[in-house]
Amino acid sequence: MKVLITGGAGFIGSAVMRKAVARGHGVINLDALTYAACLENVASVEHDPLYHFEHADIRNRAALDRILVQHQPDIIMHLAAESHVDRSIDGPSDFIETNVTGTFNLLEAARAYWVGKDRPASFRFHHISTDEVFGSLPQNPEQRFTETTSYDPRSPYSASKAASDHLVRAWHETYGLPVVLTNCSNNYGPYHFPEKLIPLTIINAIEGKPLPIYGDGSNIRDWLFVEDHAEALLLVAEKGALGRTYAIGGENERTNLELVHSLCAILDQMRPKVSGHYMDQIEFVPDRPGHDARYSIDPSRIRNELGWRPSVTVEEGLKKTVDWYLTNEDWWRKLLSRHDVSKRLGVSS
């Protein structure tokens, strides 16, 4: 099987890339190498004959056509996206151009390629999305997102991803393009870009900086270890029912404050401070505009139909993640100088 992965130098894309190569699949990494991409994420496979890199932007239709014809993939896994909510608040246009227009270009290139090959039954377009398209849940453990939850995006980021989801479904219904879709909960793990909550907390903690918590820290997220997510994505790409959506969650809900407390406790064990505790560095800051209260996914469909379930608890995953950042300081230090990585974003309304 040959898989083209857009955004393969990013956090989730690189995890899928490494796992696919390890399983003997040919992979094409199509990435524009914007600020959050890092080719070091795929350094372990870059010299493998199964791996090929294409420096290209999904907004460039001609480049997409060339790459598809040249590499002849069996599956397209579309992960390339602008994904940071705070950045979308300050600069929404990049999110519309990449997540909406870029997805449209990729769908049209995929359709032309699929039709040109006489519509092979083995071809699939797998669109990877987020649970943020469903909006915000009340703090009621009985309510969770499912594949039939109505869309209610609240940020420019989630609105752009909702639009891309609708495009993919429309291309399936109108043109018969063979698609599968997935919506995931918050990912975490090795190679997570330093501006996101978990790596930012780890890095700020060991550098003696404040650990910022939005609002009162009561916002709840369902945390999914990135390697578990990569496993699920490859499973859906190969065996998911065409036209079907699969919600992928870690079944590990934590408030942001609970999560930061856990990270501080792990750091106290792995790299104790000379005096005091990392929790002393917590600082509450003004909340993000339109901050969703809670996300939670019911992954029953993927569990019942495809046999997937998360293998890593949040406690295990956080320990693995902290250990990775402590032993890979060279990786994240190089990224801290990139555009606005250390700056508080998303404060405008």
PyMOL commands that set and color helices and strands:
alter all, ss='L'
color gray80, all
select helices_A, chain A and resi 11-22+39-42+61-71+85-90+92-116+131-134+156-175+197-206+226-239+256-270+278-281+300-306+314-327+329-335
alter helices_A, ss='H'
color red, helices_A
select strands_A, chain A and resi 2-6+26-31+51-55+75-78+124-130+179-184+186-188+211-214+220-225+245-248+253-255+282-285
alter strands_A, ss='S'
color yellow, strands_A
deselect
rebuild
show_as cartoon
